Amino acid sequence: MTTVLDIAEKAVEWAEDNFDGGAKQKAEALKYVSDKLLKLDKAHLFTASEINTAIEWAVFKMKGMD
């Protein structure tokens, strides 16, 4: 699970820097995580729900709510 959380953190930071927010930002972060997991041959280890939870955790952490 650490792998997906680390990737999610990077994805959220990247999306924050490159998109204005909202659904587009989240969609791009989800795509970023999915692409990275595919490259690592680990995509089959996580459900879409788990990836979404990791993204939400990263946003929560980024905003200092951890």
C-alpha positions as protocol buffer text, in pm:
chain_id: "A"
residue {
  index: 1
  type: MET
  ca { x: 0 y: 0 z: 0 }
}
residue {
  index: 2
  type: THR
  ca { x: 295 y: 231 z: 59 }
}
residue {
  index: 3
  type: THR
  ca { x: 369 y: 232 z: -313 }
}
residue {
  index: 4
  type: VAL
  ca { x: 27 y: 362 z: -408 }
}
residue {
  index: 5
  type: LEU
  ca { x: 33 y: 624 z: -129 }
}
residue {
  index: 6
  type: ASP
  ca { x: 372 y: 754 z: -241 }
}
residue {
  index: 7
  type: ILE
  ca { x: 257 y: 771 z: -601 }
}
residue {
  index: 8
  type: ALA
  ca { x: -69 y: 939 z: -497 }
}
residue {
  index: 9
  type: GLU
  ca { x: 123 y: 1210 z: -311 }
}
residue {
  index: 10
  type: LYS
  ca { x: 331 y: 1286 z: -620 }
}
residue {
  index: 11
  type: ALA
  ca { x: 19 y: 1278 z: -837 }
}
residue {
  index: 12
  type: VAL
  ca { x: -166 y: 1528 z: -620 }
}
residue {
  index: 13
  type: GLU
  ca { x: 132 y: 1764 z: -611 }
}
residue {
  index: 14
  type: TRP
  ca { x: 167 y: 1737 z: -990 }
}
residue {
  index: 15
  type: ALA
  ca { x: -205 y: 1795 z: -1048 }
}
residue {
  index: 16
  type: GLU
  ca { x: -203 y: 2095 z: -811 }
}
residue {
  index: 17
  type: ASP
  ca { x: 79 y: 2251 z: -1012 }
}
residue {
  index: 18
  type: ASN
  ca { x: -70 y: 2180 z: -1354 }
}
residue {
  index: 19
  type: PHE
  ca { x: -449 y: 2213 z: -1326 }
}
residue {
  index: 20
  type: ASP
  ca { x: -692 y: 2464 z: -1178 }
}
residue {
  index: 21
  type: GLY
  ca { x: -873 y: 2218 z: -956 }
}
residue {
  index: 22
  type: GLY
  ca { x: -1200 y: 2037 z: -951 }
}
residue {
  index: 23
  type: ALA
  ca { x: -1286 y: 1723 z: -1141 }
}
residue {
  index: 24
  type: LYS
  ca { x: -1014 y: 1772 z: -1405 }
}
residue {
  index: 25
  type: GLN
  ca { x: -746 y: 1787 z: -1138 }
}
residue {
  index: 26
  type: LYS
  ca { x: -870 y: 1471 z: -965 }
}
residue {
  index: 27
  type: ALA
  ca { x: -910 y: 1286 z: -1296 }
}
residue {
  index: 28
  type: GLU
  ca { x: -554 y: 1371 z: -1396 }
}
residue {
  index: 29
  type: ALA
  ca { x: -423 y: 1260 z: -1055 }
}
residue {
  index: 30
  type: LEU
  ca { x: -610 y: 929 z: -1091 }
}
residue {
  index: 31
  type: LYS
  ca { x: -466 y: 883 z: -1441 }
}
residue {
  index: 32
  type: TYR
  ca { x: -117 y: 964 z: -1312 }
}
residue {
  index: 33
  type: VAL
  ca { x: -143 y: 701 z: -1038 }
}
residue {
  index: 34
  type: SER
  ca { x: -287 y: 441 z: -1274 }
}
residue {
  index: 35
  type: ASP
  ca { x: -15 y: 503 z: -1532 }
}
residue {
  index: 36
  type: LYS
  ca { x: 262 y: 474 z: -1272 }
}
residue {
  index: 37
  type: LEU
  ca { x: 117 y: 153 z: -1129 }
}
residue {
  index: 38
  type: LEU
  ca { x: 94 y: 6 z: -1480 }
}
residue {
  index: 39
  type: LYS
  ca { x: 460 y: 90 z: -1545 }
}
residue {
  index: 40
  type: LEU
  ca { x: 555 y: -81 z: -1218 }
}
residue {
  index: 41
  type: ASP
  ca { x: 338 y: -381 z: -1308 }
}
residue {
  index: 42
  type: LYS
  ca { x: 140 y: -329 z: -987 }
}
residue {
  index: 43
  type: ALA
  ca { x: -191 y: -203 z: -1125 }
}
residue {
  index: 44
  type: HIS
  ca { x: -353 y: -542 z: -1069 }
}
residue {
  index: 45
  type: LEU
  ca { x: -285 y: -512 z: -695 }
}
residue {
  index: 46
  type: PHE
  ca { x: -520 y: -216 z: -636 }
}
residue {
  index: 47
  type: THR
  ca { x: -887 y: -151 z: -697 }
}
residue {
  index: 48
  type: ALA
  ca { x: -1014 y: 180 z: -833 }
}
residue {
  index: 49
  type: SER
  ca { x: -1160 y: 247 z: -489 }
}
residue {
  index: 50
  type: GLU
  ca { x: -820 y: 197 z: -323 }
}
residue {
  index: 51
  type: ILE
  ca { x: -655 y: 432 z: -570 }
}
residue {
  index: 52
  type: ASN
  ca { x: -927 y: 690 z: -510 }
}
residue {
  index: 53
  type: THR
  ca { x: -878 y: 656 z: -133 }
}
residue {
  index: 54
  type: ALA
  ca { x: -504 y: 706 z: -177 }
}
residue {
  index: 55
  type: ILE
  ca { x: -566 y: 1025 z: -377 }
}
residue {
  index: 56
  type: GLU
  ca { x: -804 y: 1156 z: -111 }
}
residue {
  index: 57
  type: TRP
  ca { x: -548 y: 1072 z: 160 }
}
residue {
  index: 58
  type: ALA
  ca { x: -278 y: 1263 z: -31 }
}
residue {
  index: 59
  type: VAL
  ca { x: -502 y: 1569 z: -67 }
}
residue {
  index: 60
  type: PHE
  ca { x: -587 y: 1550 z: 304 }
}
residue {
  index: 61
  type: LYS
  ca { x: -217 y: 1525 z: 391 }
}
residue {
  index: 62
  type: MET
  ca { x: -121 y: 1807 z: 154 }
}
residue {
  index: 63
  type: LYS
  ca { x: -371 y: 2039 z: 317 }
}
residue {
  index: 64
  type: GLY
  ca { x: -214 y: 1964 z: 655 }
}
residue {
  index: 65
  type: MET
  ca { x: -508 y: 1776 z: 799 }
}
residue {
  index: 66
  type: ASP
  ca { x: -316 y: 1461 z: 889 }
}
